[in-house]
Amino acid sequence: MNPRRWFLPETPDVLGLLRSQLGVAIEGTGRFASWAGGEDVELTEMREIQRRGELAQRELLNALRIAFVIPIEPEDLFTISQGTSRILGAAAGLVGEAAVLKCGPDEELAGMAALIATSVENIDAAVGGLDSSGTRATVEADRAIERVRELRGYYYRGMAITLELDNRGERIARRELYRRCSRIGDTAVDVAERVIYSVVKQS
């Protein structure tokens, strides 16, 4: 080993690693949206994507331990990474719960899932702007939040439709799926707002 390395700080690309994790989340929420749109997506596939997301998160956290200089504060990176992991895990969990409840997706759930997938893409673009002036990061994070606001329309329509269902079991199951999907949206908002907060702290 070169002795000079003892005195050189580690400079892992933590933003690049965070975007790698987000890339897996984009894949996972994209497949989630495909499932909600009627495509045959197996729970095993969602779980495998979730596992890769967890590995990407672990790699990022290991890099944070040795990084000497990073573009934003470690707490912000950790929170964004943790939220990203929760989004992916909740999407996989919703697919699994739908199978247990024997309640397939409908038009409202499809609309919600598609907006969640888009919001994660916006978050990834926002993180890509963190190493510059922060303007792009804020704009893309705001777009992610706006997508979740659009999601509320599908949520309220879906909840209203359940009032017309005669089957009590289906009514309860659909409401639970809508609520779970809405909570994924809430997590996406939390992540996007953390990106904005990290920009504010640097200004």
N, C-alpha and C positions, 0 to 999 in steps of 0.2 A: 504494500500500500504506500502511496506517495504521502510522506509526512506533511506536505503542504496542504493536503485536503483537510488536515485537522483544524486548520485555521480559516477555511473557506466556508461561509454559510451555505446551507442547503437552500436552493431556490426552485422547488417543484412548482409546476404550473397548476396551482390550485384552482384557478378559474377554468382552465382546460379540463381538469378532472371533474369539476362540478358540472360542466357542460356535457361531459361524457355520461354522467349520471342522468342528467336531464334528457340526453338522447335516448337512453333506455326508457325513461318515463314517457317520452313522446311516442316511442314504439308501443309501449303498453297501453297508453290511453287511446292511441290510434286503433289498436285491436279491440279495446273496450268499446269504442264508438262503432267499429264494424260489427261487433256482437249485438250492440243495441239496435243497429240498423237491420238486423236479420241474418247476418252472416254466421255461419257455423264456426264459432271460436270455442275451443275446448278450455275448460278450467285449467287443465295441466299446462297448456300453453301460457296462460296468464301467470300461473305460478312460476313457470320457468323464467319468464321475463322479470317477474318480481325478484326472483333470486339473483338475477344478473344486476338488477338495480341495487340490491343490498351489497353485492360485491363491489360495485362502483362506489357506493357510499363509503364502504370500509376503506377503500383505497384513498379516497379523499381525506378521510379522518386521519389515516396514518400519515399522509403528507402534511397535514396541518400540524402534527406533532413535531415535525422536524423543520418546518418552513421558518426561515429567519425573517424574510420580508414578504408580505403579501399585500395585494392591492386593496383589500377591504378587511375589516376587523374579523378575527376568527369566529366570534360569536355570531356575526351575520352569516358567514359562510356555513357554519354549523346549522343555524336555524333554517336557512334556505334548503340545505341538503336534507335536513330532517323532514321538512314539509313536503319536499319532492318525494321522499320515500313513503310518506303517509298517503299521498295522492295515489301512487302506484299500488300500494297495498290495499287501499280501500276500493280501487277499481276492480282488482282481482277478487276481493272479498264480496263485492256486489254480484259479480258473475256467479260465484259459488252460492250465495244466498238465494239468488233467483232459481238456481237448480233445485235447492232444498225446498223452496216454497212452491216449486212447480209453477212458476209464474214468469213467462217469457217477457221480453221487452216489447214496448209499444211505441207509438209515434212520439209521445211526449218524452219518454226516457231516451229515445234515439236523439231527439233534439238536444236534451241536456248533455248527453255523453259527447256529442259532436262539439259542443261549445267548451266542454272541459278539455277535450283534446286540443282545441285551438288555443285555449288559454295557456296550456303548458308550452305550446310552441312560442307564444308571446313571452312567457317567462324565460325561456331559453334565449330568445333574442335580447331580452332585457339584460340577462347576465352577460351576454356577449358585449354589451355596451358599458360594462362596469369599469373597464380598464381605459376608458376615454374620458370625455368631459362629463359623462353621466346623463346627458340629454337624451340619448337614444335609450338608455336603460329606463329612464322615467317614462318616456313615451310608450315603450313596449309594455312596461308594467301596467300602465294605465289601460292599455288595450286589453290586457289579461283580465283586469278588474271589470272592464266593460262587458267582456264576453260572459262573465258570471252574472252580471246584472241582467243580460238577455236571458240567461238560463231561468231566472225567476218566472218569466212568462210561461214557459213550458211546465214548470213546477205547479203553479197555481191552476193552470188549465187541467193538468193531470189530476190534481186533488179534487177539483170540481167534478171531473168526469166520474171519479170513484163514487160520488154520491148517488149516481144513477145505476150503479151495479147492484144487481139483486143478490149475487153470491157474496156472502159476508167474508168468506175466506179469501177470495180474490181481492175484495175491497181492502182488507187489512194488508195483504201481501203487496199490492201495488203502492199503497201509501208508504209502506216501509221502504220499498225500493226508491220511491221518489225522495224520501227524506235522506236516505243514504247518499243518493246522487247529489242532493243539495249540499250535504255536509262536505262532499269532495270539493264542490265549488267554493265553499267557505275556506277550506284549506288552501286552495289556489289563490284566493284573495289574500290570505295571510302571508303566503310566500311572496306574492307580488308587492305587497305593502312593505315587506322586509327589504326587498330590493330598493324600493324608493327611500326607505329610511337609511339604508347604507349610503346612498348617494347624498342625502341631506347631511349626514355626519361628516362626509368628506369635503363638503363645500365650505 
